Amino acid sequence: MALLKIVTYPNPILTRKSEALTQFGPAEQKLFDDMIETMYIEDGVGLAAPQIGISKRILIASPTMKEGEAIVLVNPEVYESSGSQKSPEGCLSFPGVSAEIIRAKKIRLRYQDRTGKLHDIEAKDFFARVILHELDHLNGILLIDRIDFEKRHIFLAQYQQS
């Protein structure tokens, strides 16, 4: 496995919508493993492919941060959401800063696992937050897109100082 370089703001790949992944061969399996390893080494709870410079619809989530519990979600699609939760979020692409973000409390989504098999699951609370944050990356949406104009300027000023 290999540690991958995290892409940070303002790299333009972070603001592009990612393309579907259609291959699930050995190269993709290595990529999934490298993403998992990178996420753990960087102390993340999630990692999206655009954050490592790859514009594909792949995200890794491990809200417990326990080795072996990471889940690979390929081509995820949220089809139902409910409730609301507000909490601070950090981002590996904005190291050293965080912002209060409002997210759905519960989601239902479809995704393919690392072998291409289709799944339908419910995620809630922190797990839903992690998935929604990483899904934003797949859609070219950043933390700064989720906060108001005034807070965005404060956030970016703090980021530039960190």
N, C-alpha and C positions, 0 to 999 in steps of 0.2 A: 504494500500500500504506500501511498505517497501523500504528503501534505500539499494541499493546493493553495495557491495564492488568492486571498480574498480581495475582490474588487471593491474599491471605496468610491464614495461620492466625490466628484461629479462625473464619473465614468458614464458615457452615454448608453452602454449596454443595460444599465440599471433602469432606464426609462423606456425600454422597448418591450413590447409584448413578445413572449417566447413562443416558439413553435412546438407542436406536438412531437413527442418521441414515438417513433414507430419501430425501432429496432431494440431487441433485448438480448443481444449477443454478449460474448466475452468482454468486448470493449466497454459496453454499458455496465456490465456487472462490476468491472474494475472501477469505473467512474462512481457508481453507487458506493462502493467500499471506501474509495478515497474521499468522497464527500462526507461520509459518516465519520471517518477518522479526523478529517479537518474540523468538522463541527465540534467534536469532543475536545480536540487540542485547543481550539479557539474559545472554549467555554461557552459555546452556543447551545441553544435548545432547538434550533432549526437552522437550515441552510437551503437556499434555493440556487439552482444552476446558474442563473445570471450573476450571482454573487461570486462565482468563480470564473466568469467570463464565457459561459456557455448559454446560448439563448435557446434552451430546451425546457419543456414543462416538467421539471423534476424538482421535487422538494424532499428534504429529509426533516423529520421531526422527532425529538426526544425530550418531551417536557419534563421527564424525571431526571434527565442527564445521567442515567445509569447505563453503563456499557452493556450492549446487547439488547437494549430496548428501543433502539432507533427504528423508525418505520420509514420505508421508501414509498413515496406517493408520486406516481407518474400520471400525467395528464389529469390532475384532480379538477373536479367540478362541483362546486357547492350548489345544491338545488333547493335548499331550504335553510332558513335561519330564523332565530327568534331570540328575544330578550336583548339585554344590553349590559355591558360591563365596561368600566373605565379603569384603566390601570397604566402605570408607566411601562414603556417598552423601550428596549435598547435594540441595536441592530449592528451586526458585524460589519456592515458597509458604512456605518457612522460610528466608529469606535469612540468610546469615552463620553457619549451623551445619550440622553433618553428623553422621551416625551410622553405625556398623558394621551392615550389613544382610546377612543370608544370603539368597541367591537361587539359583535353578536355574542351572546352567552352560550348559545347552542346552535350547532350546524349539522346538516346531513350532507354527505358528499359521496360521490363516486370517484374512484381512482383505479389505476392499474398498479399492481405490486411490481416488484423487481423482475418477475417472470412474464409480466403482461396480463396476468389474471385480473379480471374485474372484481372490485369489491364495492360494497355500499355500507357506510358506517355512520354512526352519530358521534360527534365530539362535543364536549362541553367545557365550560370554564377555561382553565389555562390551556388545555389541549386545543380547544377551538381557537383561542387567541394565537397560539403558535402557528397553526395551520393557516389562519387568515392572514397573518403577517407574511408568511412565506408565499402564499398564493398572490398577495399583492405584488411581490417581486416578479412573479411569473407574468403578471399583467402590466409591468412597467410602472407600478405605483410605489412611491417611497413614503417613509414616515412623514416627511415634510409636506406631502400632499394630503395628509390626514389632520393637519393642524391649521389653525387660522393664521392669517397674514402676520399679525404682530408676534405671535409665538414662534412662527417660522423664522423670523429674523433673529430672535433671541437664540433659538436652537442652532441656527447656522453660525452665529457668532461664537457660541460655546464650542461647536464642532471645530471651527477654524483655530481656536485657542488650545484645543486638546492635542 
